[in-house]
């Protein structure tokens, strides 16, 4: 999922809140950085493992192809 390039701005009311209004006080934090980093690490580990598997399978496949070619020649 693509990250947004710009933060989302909150709408501000032009007037002060009425005296009976409840003010919500909350601490905000950025979430998802660890998960995004772990997703990237997992992707590259899987890519590396796939490349290694392909690299290890090429020589046996090559030998099988040579044996089949030798049968037909």
C-alpha positions as CSV (number, residue, x, y, z in Angstrom):
1,X,0.0,0.0,0.0
2,X,1.4,3.4,-1.0
3,X,2.1,5.9,1.7
4,X,0.6,9.4,1.4
5,X,3.2,12.0,0.4
6,X,1.5,14.7,2.5
7,X,0.0,14.6,5.9
8,X,-3.7,15.0,6.2
9,X,-4.6,18.4,7.7
10,X,-7.3,18.6,10.2
11,X,-10.1,21.1,9.7
12,X,-10.1,23.9,12.2
13,X,-13.2,25.8,13.3
14,X,-13.0,29.5,12.8
15,X,-14.5,30.1,16.3
16,X,-13.6,28.9,19.7
17,X,-15.5,25.9,21.0
18,X,-18.6,26.6,23.1
19,X,-18.2,26.3,26.8
20,X,-20.2,23.1,27.1
21,X,-18.2,21.4,24.4
22,X,-16.1,18.4,25.4
23,X,-12.5,18.6,24.4
24,X,-10.9,15.3,23.4
25,X,-7.3,15.2,24.5
26,X,-5.4,12.4,22.8
27,X,-1.8,11.5,22.2
28,X,-1.1,10.8,18.5
29,X,1.7,8.6,17.2
30,X,2.7,7.2,13.9
31,X,1.9,3.6,13.6
32,X,2.9,0.9,11.1
33,X,6.6,1.7,10.7
34,X,7.8,-1.5,12.3
35,X,5.3,-3.6,10.2
36,X,6.3,-1.8,7.0
37,X,10.0,-2.5,7.8
38,X,9.4,-6.1,8.6
39,X,7.4,-6.5,5.4
40,X,10.4,-5.2,3.4
41,X,12.8,-7.5,5.2
42,X,10.5,-10.4,4.6
43,X,10.2,-9.6,0.9
44,X,13.9,-9.5,0.4
45,X,14.5,-12.7,2.4
46,X,12.0,-14.4,0.3
47,X,13.5,-13.0,-2.9
48,X,17.0,-14.1,-1.8
49,X,15.7,-17.6,-0.9
50,X,13.9,-17.9,-4.3
51,X,17.1,-16.8,-6.2
52,X,19.1,-19.4,-4.2
53,X,16.6,-22.1,-5.0
54,X,16.7,-21.3,-8.7
55,X,20.5,-21.2,-8.6
56,X,20.7,-24.6,-7.0
57,X,18.2,-26.1,-9.4
58,X,19.8,-25.0,-12.6
59,X,22.7,-27.5,-12.7
60,X,20.5,-30.6,-12.1
61,X,18.0,-29.4,-14.7
62,X,20.9,-28.7,-17.1
63,X,22.2,-32.3,-16.7
64,X,18.7,-33.8,-17.3
65,X,18.4,-31.7,-20.5
66,X,21.8,-33.0,-21.6
67,X,20.9,-36.6,-20.9
68,X,17.6,-36.3,-22.8
69,X,19.5,-34.6,-25.7
70,X,22.0,-37.5,-25.7
71,X,19.2,-40.0,-26.0
72,X,17.8,-38.4,-29.2
73,X,21.2,-37.9,-30.9
